[in-house]
Amino acid sequence: MLGNVPSVNGGKTGFKMKNITRRLVTFGLGAVALATVAACGNGVGSNGAPTIDARSDQTLSYLYNTYPSTRDIADKAAGVLVMPLITEAGVGLGAAYGRGVLRVGDVTVDYYSITQASAGFQFGAQQYAHTLFFMTEESLADFRRSSGYVAGADLEYVFQNEGDSFKADTNTITEPILAMVFGQAGVRIGATVEGAKYTRIIP
């Protein structure tokens, strides 16, 4: 019987097999989560560029009307990345996916997808939007040159906590990239795009 087979190397083989099994299960759950979000209503299988542009227009309109100070930021920015509909789902590990536009001078210059994995057990799905404001020509150029830009922990967020009406006076903003994560319920305080990967696409 298999149950009577002794462990090899003092139990090390059994330990390794448990680790391998755990990793396979983790990978499988992550793959299921990514497949789930990719199938959700985030632009996949849609009419492509016109749909993404229309959603981006609606998202920016909502953002500027709800948080007027962000219009000032956008006017000073070298470029704005708009991710109008990101779907985050979790079956074990969480994953997020979405598509959006990069605008320079209010004109779409490129389309991007975003993928992001999140740690911790999650179940269910939610949708939200976010924007990246590139406040310098250098930060915009670095983003556009990258074949797969990954957001780091050094991003500055427009809203830091519930008490902030606005992170900083628009005349004193010096950070190269400002981020804002929000949804229908308002700003997602504490939400982060750290680890998100942005890839240029042809919709």
C-alpha positions as a printed Julia matrix, in Angstrom:
203×3 Matrix{Float64}:
   0.0    0.0     0.0
   1.2    3.51   -0.81
   0.46   4.64    2.7
   3.14   2.26    4.04
   5.99   3.47    1.82
   8.59   5.15    4.09
   9.88   8.66    3.41
  13.3    8.95    1.78
  16.17  10.99    3.29
  14.56  11.29    6.67
  11.31  12.68    5.34
  12.92  15.29    3.05
  11.38  13.78   -0.09
   7.92  13.94    1.46
   8.53  17.55    2.47
   9.65  18.46   -1.07
   6.59  16.78   -2.58
   4.32  18.77   -0.26
   6.06  22.0    -1.3
   5.73  21.15   -4.99
   2.05  20.29   -4.54
   1.45  23.55   -2.66
   3.15  25.56   -5.41
   1.14  23.82   -8.13
  -2.11  24.57   -6.28
  -1.08  28.2    -5.79
  -0.15  28.55   -9.46
  -3.43  26.93  -10.49
  -5.49  29.3    -8.35
  -3.62  32.29   -9.72
  -4.21  31.1   -13.28
  -7.92  30.65  -12.59
  -8.13  34.16  -11.14
  -6.35  35.7   -14.14
  -8.56  33.79  -16.56
 -11.62  34.97  -14.65
 -10.74  38.66  -14.81
  -9.72  38.41  -18.46
 -13.18  37.08  -19.26
 -15.0   39.84  -17.37
 -16.36  43.04  -18.88
 -13.09  44.98  -19.13
 -12.82  45.45  -22.87
 -11.8   41.92  -23.84
 -13.8   40.8   -26.83
 -15.23  44.3   -27.26
 -15.08  46.58  -30.26
 -11.5   47.5   -29.43
 -10.14  51.02  -29.61
 -13.47  52.92  -29.86
 -14.8   51.17  -26.76
 -11.63  51.81  -24.75
 -11.59  55.48  -25.83
 -15.26  55.95  -24.93
 -14.76  54.39  -21.51
 -11.68  56.53  -20.93
 -13.62  59.69  -21.83
 -16.36  58.77  -19.36
 -13.81  57.98  -16.64
 -11.96  61.27  -17.05
 -15.22  63.2   -17.09
 -16.26  61.54  -13.83
 -12.82  62.16  -12.31
 -12.65  65.85  -13.22
 -16.23  66.55  -12.16
 -15.93  64.68   -8.86
 -12.4   65.82   -7.99
 -11.86  69.16   -9.8
  -8.26  69.45   -8.6
  -7.31  66.49  -10.78
  -8.08  68.61  -13.85
  -5.33  70.98  -12.73
  -2.94  68.05  -12.35
  -3.81  66.77  -15.83
  -3.21  70.22  -17.33
   0.29  70.25  -15.84
   1.07  66.63  -16.73
   3.16  65.55  -19.71
   0.78  62.65  -20.19
  -2.06  60.77  -18.49
  -2.61  57.03  -18.46
  -6.3   56.17  -18.0
  -7.38  52.67  -16.99
 -11.18  53.03  -17.04
 -12.24  49.52  -16.09
 -10.03  47.16  -14.12
 -11.58  43.91  -12.99
 -10.1   42.28   -9.91
 -11.15  38.75   -9.02
  -9.89  36.15   -6.62
 -10.2   32.42   -6.28
  -7.43  31.95   -3.76
  -4.89  34.41   -5.13
  -6.24  37.64   -6.6
  -5.51  39.03  -10.04
  -6.55  42.13  -11.96
  -6.76  42.97  -15.65
  -7.86  45.93  -17.72
  -7.18  48.03  -20.8
  -6.81  51.76  -21.2
  -5.21  54.66  -23.04
  -2.22  56.94  -22.77
  -3.13  60.51  -23.6
  -0.78  63.37  -24.37
  -2.43  66.75  -24.77
  -5.88  65.06  -24.49
  -5.05  62.95  -27.56
  -4.75  59.15  -27.42
  -1.24  58.11  -28.44
  -1.14  54.46  -27.28
  -3.25  51.7   -25.75
  -2.14  49.64  -22.76
  -3.19  46.6   -20.79
  -2.59  46.13  -17.08
  -2.09  42.92  -15.14
  -1.6   42.75  -11.4
  -1.47  39.9    -8.9
  -2.36  40.42   -5.25
  -1.39  38.37   -2.24
  -3.76  36.93    0.31
  -6.92  34.9    -0.02
  -9.66  36.57   -2.02
 -13.01  35.52   -3.37
 -15.35  37.4    -5.67
 -14.79  40.25   -8.08
 -14.79  44.03   -8.06
 -14.17  46.76  -10.6
 -12.44  50.1   -10.33
 -10.42  52.62  -12.34
  -7.13  54.39  -11.94
  -5.01  57.06  -13.57
  -1.29  57.77  -13.68
  -0.25  61.4   -14.17
   3.25  61.71  -15.65
   4.39  65.06  -14.31
   7.72  65.16  -16.2
   8.71  64.47  -19.79
  11.35  62.07  -18.49
   8.88  59.9   -16.55
   6.6   59.78  -19.59
   9.48  58.84  -21.89
  10.62  56.08  -19.51
   7.12  54.65  -19.45
   6.75  54.7   -23.23
  10.2   53.18  -23.83
   9.54  50.23  -21.53
   8.38  46.98  -23.12
   6.6   46.1   -19.88
   6.54  48.88  -17.3
   6.09  47.71  -13.7
   4.79  50.23  -11.15
   7.05  50.58   -8.13
   6.56  51.56   -4.53
   7.82  55.09   -5.2
   4.59  56.33   -6.8
   2.96  59.29   -5.07
  -0.8   58.99   -4.52
  -3.08  62.0    -4.87
  -5.11  60.94   -1.82
  -3.3   59.37    1.13
  -6.04  58.99    3.73
  -9.66  59.82    4.48
  -8.75  63.26    5.83
  -7.01  64.46    2.68
  -9.11  66.59    0.37
  -6.1   66.79   -1.91
  -2.56  65.51   -1.51
  -0.67  68.66   -2.4
  -1.08  72.09   -3.89
  -0.93  71.74   -7.65
   1.69  74.49   -7.84
   4.11  72.54   -5.66
   3.8   69.05   -7.13
   7.29  67.77   -7.88
   6.83  63.99   -7.94
   7.45  62.45  -11.4
   4.34  60.24  -11.31
   1.08  60.72   -9.41
  -1.48  57.94   -9.1
  -5.16  57.83   -8.22
  -7.28  54.72   -7.69
 -11.05  55.2    -7.56
 -14.44  53.69   -8.27
 -18.13  54.53   -8.1
 -17.91  54.6    -4.32
 -15.09  57.16   -4.46
 -11.35  57.07   -3.94
  -9.99  53.71   -2.83
  -7.98  54.87    0.16
  -4.92  52.7     0.7
  -5.24  50.99   -2.69
  -1.99  50.64   -4.59
  -0.88  49.86   -8.12
   2.51  48.63   -6.93
   3.53  45.58   -8.93
   1.08  46.31  -11.76
   2.54  45.64  -15.2
   1.58  47.86  -18.14
   2.06  46.57  -21.68
   1.47  48.43  -24.93
  -1.22  46.73  -27.03
  -2.99  47.03  -30.37
  -6.72  46.73  -29.52
